[in-house]
Amino acid sequence: TAQWLEVLEAADIWCAKVHDWHELQATEAYQLLEFEQVVEVTSGETYKTTRCPIRLDGKILKSAAGAPSLGEHNCLAELS
């Protein structure tokens, strides 16, 4: 990887090493971005997941609301 990065960077080609999950979590950038958050689904279960790293007006975008269950928010689910 280092050899290819050296060749590509010398040719002014934008490139970066691709990390596996454990390497990514150990990077300074991952830590600075506060890339993980805990969310809760309707059942009350919580889990850790990644979030969008984009900031708006310098603020981190986080939400404790997890993804809905299949059909949870459509009108048919409300009828049953």
PyMOL Python script that loads the backbone (N, CA, C, O; Angstrom):
from pymol import cmd

cmd.read_pdbstr("""\
ATOM      1  N   THR A   1       0.826  -1.190   0.000  1.00  0.00           N
ATOM      2  CA  THR A   1       0.000   0.000   0.000  1.00  0.00           C
ATOM      3  C   THR A   1       0.868   1.250   0.000  1.00  0.00           C
ATOM      4  O   THR A   1       0.631   2.182  -0.769  1.00  0.00           O
ATOM      5  N   ALA A   2       1.861   1.262   0.858  1.00  0.00           N
ATOM      6  CA  ALA A   2       2.738   2.436   0.943  1.00  0.00           C
ATOM      7  C   ALA A   2       3.419   2.718  -0.394  1.00  0.00           C
ATOM      8  O   ALA A   2       3.557   3.873  -0.798  1.00  0.00           O
ATOM      9  N   GLN A   3       3.841   1.659  -1.072  1.00  0.00           N
ATOM     10  CA  GLN A   3       4.517   1.823  -2.365  1.00  0.00           C
ATOM     11  C   GLN A   3       3.566   2.461  -3.388  1.00  0.00           C
ATOM     12  O   GLN A   3       3.960   3.381  -4.105  1.00  0.00           O
ATOM     13  N   TRP A   4       2.334   1.984  -3.457  1.00  0.00           N
ATOM     14  CA  TRP A   4       1.372   2.541  -4.411  1.00  0.00           C
ATOM     15  C   TRP A   4       0.994   3.974  -4.042  1.00  0.00           C
ATOM     16  O   TRP A   4       0.840   4.817  -4.925  1.00  0.00           O
ATOM     17  N   LEU A   5       0.844   4.253  -2.769  1.00  0.00           N
ATOM     18  CA  LEU A   5       0.538   5.618  -2.357  1.00  0.00           C
ATOM     19  C   LEU A   5       1.649   6.566  -2.791  1.00  0.00           C
ATOM     20  O   LEU A   5       1.381   7.675  -3.255  1.00  0.00           O
ATOM     21  N   GLU A   6       2.877   6.133  -2.642  1.00  0.00           N
ATOM     22  CA  GLU A   6       4.021   6.951  -3.041  1.00  0.00           C
ATOM     23  C   GLU A   6       3.985   7.234  -4.542  1.00  0.00           C
ATOM     24  O   GLU A   6       4.212   8.369  -4.961  1.00  0.00           O
ATOM     25  N   VAL A   7       3.706   6.223  -5.346  1.00  0.00           N
ATOM     26  CA  VAL A   7       3.661   6.376  -6.804  1.00  0.00           C
ATOM     27  C   VAL A   7       2.517   7.312  -7.207  1.00  0.00           C
ATOM     28  O   VAL A   7       2.708   8.232  -8.003  1.00  0.00           O
ATOM     29  N   LEU A   8       1.331   7.069  -6.651  1.00  0.00           N
ATOM     30  CA  LEU A   8       0.161   7.868  -7.022  1.00  0.00           C
ATOM     31  C   LEU A   8       0.284   9.320  -6.556  1.00  0.00           C
ATOM     32  O   LEU A   8      -0.070  10.241  -7.292  1.00  0.00           O
ATOM     33  N   GLU A   9       0.778   9.521  -5.355  1.00  0.00           N
ATOM     34  CA  GLU A   9       0.939  10.877  -4.837  1.00  0.00           C
ATOM     35  C   GLU A   9       1.977  11.651  -5.651  1.00  0.00           C
ATOM     36  O   GLU A   9       1.808  12.846  -5.895  1.00  0.00           O
ATOM     37  N   ALA A  10       3.042  10.978  -6.070  1.00  0.00           N
ATOM     38  CA  ALA A  10       4.068  11.628  -6.902  1.00  0.00           C
ATOM     39  C   ALA A  10       3.489  12.071  -8.241  1.00  0.00           C
ATOM     40  O   ALA A  10       3.960  13.042  -8.832  1.00  0.00           O
ATOM     41  N   ALA A  11       2.464  11.358  -8.723  1.00  0.00           N
ATOM     42  CA  ALA A  11       1.799  11.714  -9.983  1.00  0.00           C
ATOM     43  C   ALA A  11       0.651  12.691  -9.752  1.00  0.00           C
ATOM     44  O   ALA A  11      -0.139  12.949 -10.659  1.00  0.00           O
ATOM     45  N   ASP A  12       0.558  13.231  -8.545  1.00  0.00           N
ATOM     46  CA  ASP A  12      -0.485  14.186  -8.160  1.00  0.00           C
ATOM     47  C   ASP A  12      -1.890  13.604  -8.319  1.00  0.00           C
ATOM     48  O   ASP A  12      -2.829  14.289  -8.723  1.00  0.00           O
ATOM     49  N   ILE A  13      -1.997  12.316  -7.986  1.00  0.00           N
ATOM     50  CA  ILE A  13      -3.301  11.645  -8.001  1.00  0.00           C
ATOM     51  C   ILE A  13      -3.774  11.538  -6.563  1.00  0.00           C
ATOM     52  O   ILE A  13      -3.090  10.974  -5.708  1.00  0.00           O
ATOM     53  N   TRP A  14      -4.965  12.093  -6.306  1.00  0.00           N
ATOM     54  CA  TRP A  14      -5.512  12.059  -4.955  1.00  0.00           C
ATOM     55  C   TRP A  14      -5.801  10.608  -4.588  1.00  0.00           C
ATOM     56  O   TRP A  14      -6.445   9.879  -5.343  1.00  0.00           O
ATOM     57  N   CYS A  15      -5.317  10.202  -3.421  1.00  0.00           N
ATOM     58  CA  CYS A  15      -5.495   8.820  -2.993  1.00  0.00           C
ATOM     59  C   CYS A  15      -5.321   8.741  -1.482  1.00  0.00           C
ATOM     60  O   CYS A  15      -4.811   9.663  -0.845  1.00  0.00           O
ATOM     61  N   ALA A  16      -5.756   7.621  -0.929  1.00  0.00           N
ATOM     62  CA  ALA A  16      -5.606   7.388   0.504  1.00  0.00           C
ATOM     63  C   ALA A  16      -5.685   5.900   0.764  1.00  0.00           C
ATOM     64  O   ALA A  16      -6.259   5.146  -0.021  1.00  0.00           O
ATOM     65  N   LYS A  17      -5.111   5.495   1.856  1.00  0.00           N
ATOM     66  CA  LYS A  17      -5.168   4.094   2.255  1.00  0.00           C
ATOM     67  C   LYS A  17      -6.598   3.747   2.662  1.00  0.00           C
ATOM     68  O   LYS A  17      -7.275   4.547   3.308  1.00  0.00           O
ATOM     69  N   VAL A  18      -7.051   2.565   2.285  1.00  0.00           N
ATOM     70  CA  VAL A  18      -8.357   2.079   2.713  1.00  0.00           C
ATOM     71  C   VAL A  18      -8.130   1.242   3.971  1.00  0.00           C
ATOM     72  O   VAL A  18      -7.351   0.289   3.966  1.00  0.00           O
ATOM     73  N   HIS A  19      -8.821   1.615   5.045  1.00  0.00           N
ATOM     74  CA  HIS A  19      -8.655   0.942   6.329  1.00  0.00           C
ATOM     75  C   HIS A  19      -9.698  -0.154   6.521  1.00  0.00           C
ATOM     76  O   HIS A  19     -10.799  -0.075   5.977  1.00  0.00           O
ATOM     77  N   ASP A  20      -9.347  -1.169   7.291  1.00  0.00           N
ATOM     78  CA  ASP A  20     -10.392  -2.083   7.743  1.00  0.00           C
ATOM     79  C   ASP A  20     -11.059  -1.419   8.945  1.00  0.00           C
ATOM     80  O   ASP A  20     -10.618  -0.360   9.391  1.00  0.00           O
ATOM     81  N   TRP A  21     -12.115  -2.031   9.470  1.00  0.00           N
ATOM     82  CA  TRP A  21     -12.917  -1.409  10.525  1.00  0.00           C
ATOM     83  C   TRP A  21     -12.087  -1.054  11.756  1.00  0.00           C
ATOM     84  O   TRP A  21     -12.216   0.049  12.288  1.00  0.00           O
ATOM     85  N   HIS A  22     -11.244  -1.968  12.210  1.00  0.00           N
ATOM     86  CA  HIS A  22     -10.450  -1.719  13.418  1.00  0.00           C
ATOM     87  C   HIS A  22      -9.407  -0.628  13.197  1.00  0.00           C
ATOM     88  O   HIS A  22      -9.174   0.197  14.081  1.00  0.00           O
ATOM     89  N   GLU A  23      -8.781  -0.620  12.022  1.00  0.00           N
ATOM     90  CA  GLU A  23      -7.818   0.446  11.712  1.00  0.00           C
ATOM     91  C   GLU A  23      -8.514   1.806  11.662  1.00  0.00           C
ATOM     92  O   GLU A  23      -7.991   2.800  12.166  1.00  0.00           O
ATOM     93  N   LEU A  24      -9.699   1.838  11.049  1.00  0.00           N
ATOM     94  CA  LEU A  24     -10.439   3.092  10.940  1.00  0.00           C
ATOM     95  C   LEU A  24     -10.783   3.640  12.318  1.00  0.00           C
ATOM     96  O   LEU A  24     -10.589   4.828  12.576  1.00  0.00           O
ATOM     97  N   GLN A  25     -11.288   2.795  13.201  1.00  0.00           N
ATOM     98  CA  GLN A  25     -11.655   3.245  14.541  1.00  0.00           C
ATOM     99  C   GLN A  25     -10.461   3.780  15.325  1.00  0.00           C
ATOM    100  O   GLN A  25     -10.627   4.610  16.219  1.00  0.00           O
ATOM    101  N   ALA A  26      -9.276   3.317  15.000  1.00  0.00           N
ATOM    102  CA  ALA A  26      -8.071   3.735  15.716  1.00  0.00           C
ATOM    103  C   ALA A  26      -7.479   5.045  15.176  1.00  0.00           C
ATOM    104  O   ALA A  26      -6.572   5.606  15.790  1.00  0.00           O
ATOM    105  N   THR A  27      -7.980   5.534  14.044  1.00  0.00           N
ATOM    106  CA  THR A  27      -7.402   6.751  13.471  1.00  0.00           C
ATOM    107  C   THR A  27      -7.813   7.991  14.265  1.00  0.00           C
ATOM    108  O   THR A  27      -8.879   8.036  14.879  1.00  0.00           O
ATOM    109  N   GLU A  28      -6.951   8.975  14.234  1.00  0.00           N
ATOM    110  CA  GLU A  28      -7.227  10.237  14.916  1.00  0.00           C
ATOM    111  C   GLU A  28      -8.458  10.923  14.305  1.00  0.00           C
ATOM    112  O   GLU A  28      -9.277  11.498  15.021  1.00  0.00           O
ATOM    113  N   ALA A  29      -8.573  10.855  12.984  1.00  0.00           N
ATOM    114  CA  ALA A  29      -9.709  11.488  12.303  1.00  0.00           C
ATOM    115  C   ALA A  29     -11.032  10.898  12.775  1.00  0.00           C
ATOM    116  O   ALA A  29     -11.986  11.637  13.021  1.00  0.00           O
ATOM    117  N   TYR A  30     -11.098   9.600  12.903  1.00  0.00           N
ATOM    118  CA  TYR A  30     -12.324   8.927  13.358  1.00  0.00           C
ATOM    119  C   TYR A  30     -12.707   9.425  14.747  1.00  0.00           C
ATOM    120  O   TYR A  30     -13.878   9.690  15.019  1.00  0.00           O
ATOM    121  N   GLN A  31     -11.719   9.548  15.617  1.00  0.00           N
ATOM    122  CA  GLN A  31     -11.977  10.023  16.972  1.00  0.00           C
ATOM    123  C   GLN A  31     -12.415  11.488  16.976  1.00  0.00           C
ATOM    124  O   GLN A  31     -13.354  11.849  17.686  1.00  0.00           O
ATOM    125  N   LEU A  32     -11.747  12.331  16.192  1.00  0.00           N
ATOM    126  CA  LEU A  32     -12.076  13.754  16.149  1.00  0.00           C
ATOM    127  C   LEU A  32     -13.467  14.007  15.570  1.00  0.00           C
ATOM    128  O   LEU A  32     -14.147  14.954  15.964  1.00  0.00           O
ATOM    129  N   LEU A  33     -13.880  13.164  14.642  1.00  0.00           N
ATOM    130  CA  LEU A  33     -15.195  13.340  14.023  1.00  0.00           C
ATOM    131  C   LEU A  33     -16.341  12.898  14.924  1.00  0.00           C
ATOM    132  O   LEU A  33     -17.506  13.158  14.624  1.00  0.00           O
ATOM    133  N   GLU A  34     -16.010  12.227  16.034  1.00  0.00           N
ATOM    134  CA  GLU A  34     -17.051  11.667  16.904  1.00  0.00           C
ATOM    135  C   GLU A  34     -18.054  10.908  16.045  1.00  0.00           C
ATOM    136  O   GLU A  34     -19.251  11.195  16.044  1.00  0.00           O
ATOM    137  N   PHE A  35     -17.527   9.934  15.318  1.00  0.00           N
ATOM    138  CA  PHE A  35     -18.237   9.229  14.259  1.00  0.00           C
ATOM    139  C   PHE A  35     -19.312   8.256  14.758  1.00  0.00           C
ATOM    140  O   PHE A  35     -20.136   7.805  13.963  1.00  0.00           O
ATOM    141  N   GLU A  36     -19.323   7.929  16.030  1.00  0.00           N
ATOM    142  CA  GLU A  36     -20.289   6.960  16.530  1.00  0.00           C
ATOM    143  C   GLU A  36     -21.326   7.631  17.419  1.00  0.00           C
ATOM    144  O   GLU A  36     -21.056   8.649  18.056  1.00  0.00           O
ATOM    145  N   GLN A  37     -22.497   7.050  17.448  1.00  0.00           N
ATOM    146  CA  GLN A  37     -23.560   7.521  18.323  1.00  0.00           C
ATOM    147  C   GLN A  37     -24.420   6.331  18.740  1.00  0.00           C
ATOM    148  O   GLN A  37     -24.410   5.286  18.090  1.00  0.00           O
ATOM    149  N   VAL A  38     -25.154   6.503  19.819  1.00  0.00           N
ATOM    150  CA  VAL A  38     -26.070   5.465  20.281  1.00  0.00           C
ATOM    151  C   VAL A  38     -27.486   5.904  19.911  1.00  0.00           C
ATOM    152  O   VAL A  38     -27.880   7.042  20.169  1.00  0.00           O
ATOM    153  N   VAL A  39     -28.242   4.994  19.306  1.00  0.00           N
ATOM    154  CA  VAL A  39     -29.623   5.287  18.926  1.00  0.00           C
ATOM    155  C   VAL A  39     -30.558   4.276  19.582  1.00  0.00           C
ATOM    156  O   VAL A  39     -30.146   3.186  19.979  1.00  0.00           O
ATOM    157  N   GLU A  40     -31.819   4.665  19.685  1.00  0.00           N
ATOM    158  CA  GLU A  40     -32.829   3.792  20.284  1.00  0.00           C
ATOM    159  C   GLU A  40     -33.965   3.598  19.292  1.00  0.00           C
ATOM    160  O   GLU A  40     -34.437   4.559  18.685  1.00  0.00           O
ATOM    161  N   VAL A  41     -34.404   2.351  19.127  1.00  0.00           N
ATOM    162  CA  VAL A  41     -35.526   2.054  18.247  1.00  0.00           C
ATOM    163  C   VAL A  41     -36.804   1.971  19.071  1.00  0.00           C
ATOM    164  O   VAL A  41     -36.753   1.973  20.301  1.00  0.00           O
ATOM    165  N   THR A  42     -37.931   1.900  18.409  1.00  0.00           N
ATOM    166  CA  THR A  42     -39.232   1.936  19.067  1.00  0.00           C
ATOM    167  C   THR A  42     -39.378   0.882  20.157  1.00  0.00           C
ATOM    168  O   THR A  42     -40.041   1.123  21.166  1.00  0.00           O
ATOM    169  N   SER A  43     -38.768  -0.280  19.965  1.00  0.00           N
ATOM    170  CA  SER A  43     -38.868  -1.362  20.953  1.00  0.00           C
ATOM    171  C   SER A  43     -38.113  -1.037  22.241  1.00  0.00           C
ATOM    172  O   SER A  43     -38.251  -1.743  23.240  1.00  0.00           O
ATOM    173  N   GLY A  44     -37.320   0.026  22.216  1.00  0.00           N
ATOM    174  CA  GLY A  44     -36.531   0.402  23.386  1.00  0.00           C
ATOM    175  C   GLY A  44     -35.099  -0.110  23.324  1.00  0.00           C
ATOM    176  O   GLY A  44     -34.270   0.247  24.162  1.00  0.00           O
ATOM    177  N   GLU A  45     -34.812  -0.942  22.336  1.00  0.00           N
ATOM    178  CA  GLU A  45     -33.451  -1.454  22.155  1.00  0.00           C
ATOM    179  C   GLU A  45     -32.528  -0.316  21.730  1.00  0.00           C
ATOM    180  O   GLU A  45     -32.936   0.565  20.973  1.00  0.00           O
ATOM    181  N   THR A  46     -31.294  -0.331  22.209  1.00  0.00           N
ATOM    182  CA  THR A  46     -30.314   0.669  21.793  1.00  0.00           C
ATOM    183  C   THR A  46     -29.142  -0.033  21.115  1.00  0.00           C
ATOM    184  O   THR A  46     -28.840  -1.192  21.398  1.00  0.00           O
ATOM    185  N   TYR A  47     -28.500   0.689  20.226  1.00  0.00           N
ATOM    186  CA  TYR A  47     -27.302   0.160  19.581  1.00  0.00           C
ATOM    187  C   TYR A  47     -26.404   1.308  19.140  1.00  0.00           C
ATOM    188  O   TYR A  47     -26.849   2.439  18.943  1.00  0.00           O
ATOM    189  N   LYS A  48     -25.124   0.979  18.990  1.00  0.00           N
ATOM    190  CA  LYS A  48     -24.140   1.954  18.542  1.00  0.00           C
ATOM    191  C   LYS A  48     -24.032   1.863  17.028  1.00  0.00           C
ATOM    192  O   LYS A  48     -23.980   0.773  16.458  1.00  0.00           O
ATOM    193  N   THR A  49     -24.000   3.019  16.390  1.00  0.00           N
ATOM    194  CA  THR A  49     -23.887   3.063  14.939  1.00  0.00           C
ATOM    195  C   THR A  49     -23.042   4.271  14.539  1.00  0.00           C
ATOM    196  O   THR A  49     -22.687   5.094  15.382  1.00  0.00           O
ATOM    197  N   THR A  50     -22.729   4.369  13.279  1.00  0.00           N
ATOM    198  CA  THR A  50     -22.005   5.538  12.790  1.00  0.00           C
ATOM    199  C   THR A  50     -23.006   6.625  12.416  1.00  0.00           C
ATOM    200  O   THR A  50     -24.187   6.354  12.197  1.00  0.00           O
ATOM    201  N   ARG A  51     -22.520   7.846  12.347  1.00  0.00           N
ATOM    202  CA  ARG A  51     -23.362   8.968  11.976  1.00  0.00           C
ATOM    203  C   ARG A  51     -22.713   9.694  10.807  1.00  0.00           C
ATOM    204  O   ARG A  51     -21.562   9.429  10.459  1.00  0.00           O
ATOM    205  N   CYS A  52     -23.450  10.597  10.213  1.00  0.00           N
ATOM    206  CA  CYS A  52     -22.919  11.425   9.140  1.00  0.00           C
ATOM    207  C   CYS A  52     -21.838  12.335   9.721  1.00  0.00           C
ATOM    208  O   CYS A  52     -22.090  13.008  10.720  1.00  0.00           O
ATOM    209  N   PRO A  53     -20.652  12.378   9.132  1.00  0.00           N
ATOM    210  CA  PRO A  53     -19.572  13.200   9.699  1.00  0.00           C
ATOM    211  C   PRO A  53     -19.681  14.686   9.376  1.00  0.00           C
ATOM    212  O   PRO A  53     -18.882  15.480   9.872  1.00  0.00           O
ATOM    213  N   ILE A  54     -20.649  15.077   8.558  1.00  0.00           N
ATOM    214  CA  ILE A  54     -20.792  16.478   8.164  1.00  0.00           C
ATOM    215  C   ILE A  54     -21.284  17.311   9.344  1.00  0.00           C
ATOM    216  O   ILE A  54     -22.139  16.874  10.114  1.00  0.00           O
ATOM    217  N   ARG A  55     -20.734  18.510   9.471  1.00  0.00           N
ATOM    218  CA  ARG A  55     -21.174  19.460  10.500  1.00  0.00           C
ATOM    219  C   ARG A  55     -21.852  20.640   9.816  1.00  0.00           C
ATOM    220  O   ARG A  55     -21.449  21.051   8.728  1.00  0.00           O
ATOM    221  N   LEU A  56     -22.880  21.181  10.454  1.00  0.00           N
ATOM    222  CA  LEU A  56     -23.545  22.387   9.955  1.00  0.00           C
ATOM    223  C   LEU A  56     -23.319  23.493  10.964  1.00  0.00           C
ATOM    224  O   LEU A  56     -23.630  23.350  12.146  1.00  0.00           O
ATOM    225  N   ASP A  57     -22.774  24.597  10.484  1.00  0.00           N
ATOM    226  CA  ASP A  57     -22.436  25.720  11.366  1.00  0.00           C
ATOM    227  C   ASP A  57     -21.582  25.253  12.536  1.00  0.00           C
ATOM    228  O   ASP A  57     -21.723  25.755  13.651  1.00  0.00           O
ATOM    229  N   GLY A  58     -20.694  24.291  12.282  1.00  0.00           N
ATOM    230  CA  GLY A  58     -19.792  23.791  13.308  1.00  0.00           C
ATOM    231  C   GLY A  58     -20.419  22.812  14.283  1.00  0.00           C
ATOM    232  O   GLY A  58     -19.751  22.348  15.207  1.00  0.00           O
ATOM    233  N   LYS A  59     -21.700  22.490  14.092  1.00  0.00           N
ATOM    234  CA  LYS A  59     -22.395  21.605  15.020  1.00  0.00           C
ATOM    235  C   LYS A  59     -22.491  20.192  14.474  1.00  0.00           C
ATOM    236  O   LYS A  59     -22.756  19.987  13.289  1.00  0.00           O
ATOM    237  N   ILE A  60     -22.272  19.216  15.355  1.00  0.00           N
ATOM    238  CA  ILE A  60     -22.386  17.803  14.998  1.00  0.00           C
ATOM    239  C   ILE A  60     -23.860  17.442  14.902  1.00  0.00           C
ATOM    240  O   ILE A  60     -24.662  17.823  15.755  1.00  0.00           O
ATOM    241  N   LEU A  61     -24.207  16.705  13.858  1.00  0.00           N
ATOM    242  CA  LEU A  61     -25.583  16.258  13.671  1.00  0.00           C
ATOM    243  C   LEU A  61     -25.746  14.879  14.296  1.00  0.00           C
ATOM    244  O   LEU A  61     -25.157  13.909  13.818  1.00  0.00           O
ATOM    245  N   LYS A  62     -26.529  14.782  15.345  1.00  0.00           N
ATOM    246  CA  LYS A  62     -26.796  13.502  16.000  1.00  0.00           C
ATOM    247  C   LYS A  62     -28.272  13.399  16.285  1.00  0.00           C
ATOM    248  O   LYS A  62     -28.954  14.410  16.456  1.00  0.00           O
ATOM    249  N   SER A  63     -28.765  12.183  16.337  1.00  0.00           N
ATOM    250  CA  SER A  63     -30.146  11.931  16.726  1.00  0.00           C
ATOM    251  C   SER A  63     -30.181  10.609  17.460  1.00  0.00           C
ATOM    252  O   SER A  63     -29.553   9.640  17.031  1.00  0.00           O
ATOM    253  N   ALA A  64     -30.902  10.560  18.550  1.00  0.00           N
ATOM    254  CA  ALA A  64     -31.023   9.324  19.322  1.00  0.00           C
ATOM    255  C   ALA A  64     -32.063   8.388  18.713  1.00  0.00           C
ATOM    256  O   ALA A  64     -32.192   7.245  19.150  1.00  0.00           O
ATOM    257  N   ALA A  65     -32.806   8.856  17.712  1.00  0.00           N
ATOM    258  CA  ALA A  65     -33.841   8.036  17.083  1.00  0.00           C
ATOM    259  C   ALA A  65     -33.222   7.086  16.067  1.00  0.00           C
ATOM    260  O   ALA A  65     -32.542   7.515  15.135  1.00  0.00           O
ATOM    261  N   GLY A  66     -33.462   5.799  16.256  1.00  0.00           N
ATOM    262  CA  GLY A  66     -32.975   4.797  15.317  1.00  0.00           C
ATOM    263  C   GLY A  66     -33.903   4.676  14.113  1.00  0.00           C
ATOM    264  O   GLY A  66     -34.941   5.333  14.049  1.00  0.00           O
ATOM    265  N   ALA A  67     -33.525   3.846  13.181  1.00  0.00           N
ATOM    266  CA  ALA A  67     -34.337   3.618  11.986  1.00  0.00           C
ATOM    267  C   ALA A  67     -35.649   2.942  12.375  1.00  0.00           C
ATOM    268  O   ALA A  67     -35.666   2.106  13.278  1.00  0.00           O
ATOM    269  N   PRO A  68     -36.752   3.294  11.702  1.00  0.00           N
ATOM    270  CA  PRO A  68     -38.028   2.665  12.021  1.00  0.00           C
ATOM    271  C   PRO A  68     -38.069   1.217  11.532  1.00  0.00           C
ATOM    272  O   PRO A  68     -37.335   0.829  10.624  1.00  0.00           O
ATOM    273  N   SER A  69     -38.929   0.445  12.145  1.00  0.00           N
ATOM    274  CA  SER A  69     -39.165  -0.918  11.666  1.00  0.00           C
ATOM    275  C   SER A  69     -39.864  -0.837  10.318  1.00  0.00           C
ATOM    276  O   SER A  69     -40.473   0.185  10.002  1.00  0.00           O
ATOM    277  N   LEU A  70     -39.787  -1.877   9.532  1.00  0.00           N
ATOM    278  CA  LEU A  70     -40.412  -1.909   8.223  1.00  0.00           C
ATOM    279  C   LEU A  70     -41.905  -1.610   8.355  1.00  0.00           C
ATOM    280  O   LEU A  70     -42.622  -2.335   9.045  1.00  0.00           O
ATOM    281  N   GLY A  71     -42.371  -0.561   7.707  1.00  0.00           N
ATOM    282  CA  GLY A  71     -43.775  -0.184   7.716  1.00  0.00           C
ATOM    283  C   GLY A  71     -44.220   0.582   8.952  1.00  0.00           C
ATOM    284  O   GLY A  71     -45.393   0.936   9.064  1.00  0.00           O
ATOM    285  N   GLU A  72     -43.310   0.845   9.878  1.00  0.00           N
ATOM    286  CA  GLU A  72     -43.681   1.488  11.141  1.00  0.00           C
ATOM    287  C   GLU A  72     -44.322   2.860  10.958  1.00  0.00           C
ATOM    288  O   GLU A  72     -45.192   3.235  11.744  1.00  0.00           O
ATOM    289  N   HIS A  73     -43.922   3.602   9.958  1.00  0.00           N
ATOM    290  CA  HIS A  73     -44.411   4.969   9.796  1.00  0.00           C
ATOM    291  C   HIS A  73     -45.343   5.145   8.604  1.00  0.00           C
ATOM    292  O   HIS A  73     -45.592   6.275   8.185  1.00  0.00           O
ATOM    293  N   ASN A  74     -45.858   4.065   8.057  1.00  0.00           N
ATOM    294  CA  ASN A  74     -46.814   4.272   6.972  1.00  0.00           C
ATOM    295  C   ASN A  74     -48.229   4.182   7.533  1.00  0.00           C
ATOM    296  O   ASN A  74     -48.422   3.667   8.634  1.00  0.00           O
ATOM    297  N   CYS A  75     -49.199   4.663   6.809  1.00  0.00           N
ATOM    298  CA  CYS A  75     -50.565   4.748   7.319  1.00  0.00           C
ATOM    299  C   CYS A  75     -51.166   3.368   7.583  1.00  0.00           C
ATOM    300  O   CYS A  75     -52.036   3.257   8.448  1.00  0.00           O
ATOM    301  N   LEU A  76     -50.750   2.320   6.890  1.00  0.00           N
ATOM    302  CA  LEU A  76     -51.303   0.987   7.109  1.00  0.00           C
ATOM    303  C   LEU A  76     -50.922   0.441   8.477  1.00  0.00           C
ATOM    304  O   LEU A  76     -51.700  -0.295   9.083  1.00  0.00           O
ATOM    305  N   ALA A  77     -49.746   0.785   8.970  1.00  0.00           N
ATOM    306  CA  ALA A  77     -49.319   0.309  10.282  1.00  0.00           C
ATOM    307  C   ALA A  77     -50.191   0.910  11.378  1.00  0.00           C
ATOM    308  O   ALA A  77     -50.410   0.284  12.415  1.00  0.00           O
ATOM    309  N   GLU A  78     -50.689   2.123  11.149  1.00  0.00           N
ATOM    310  CA  GLU A  78     -51.534   2.788  12.150  1.00  0.00           C
ATOM    311  C   GLU A  78     -52.925   2.171  12.225  1.00  0.00           C
ATOM    312  O   GLU A  78     -53.590   2.301  13.253  1.00  0.00           O
ATOM    313  N   LEU A  79     -53.384   1.507  11.173  1.00  0.00           N
ATOM    314  CA  LEU A  79     -54.717   0.923  11.133  1.00  0.00           C
ATOM    315  C   LEU A  79     -54.803  -0.413  11.876  1.00  0.00           C
ATOM    316  O   LEU A  79     -55.886  -0.833  12.285  1.00  0.00           O
ATOM    317  N   SER A  80     -53.668  -1.068  12.046  1.00  0.00           N
ATOM    318  CA  SER A  80     -53.714  -2.399  12.660  1.00  0.00           C
ATOM    319  C   SER A  80     -53.642  -2.341  14.160  1.00  0.00           C
ATOM    320  O   SER A  80     -53.669  -3.379  14.820  1.00  0.00           O
TER     321      SER A  80
END
""", "prot")
cmd.dss("prot")
cmd.show_as("cartoon", "prot")
cmd.util.cbc("prot")
cmd.orient("prot")
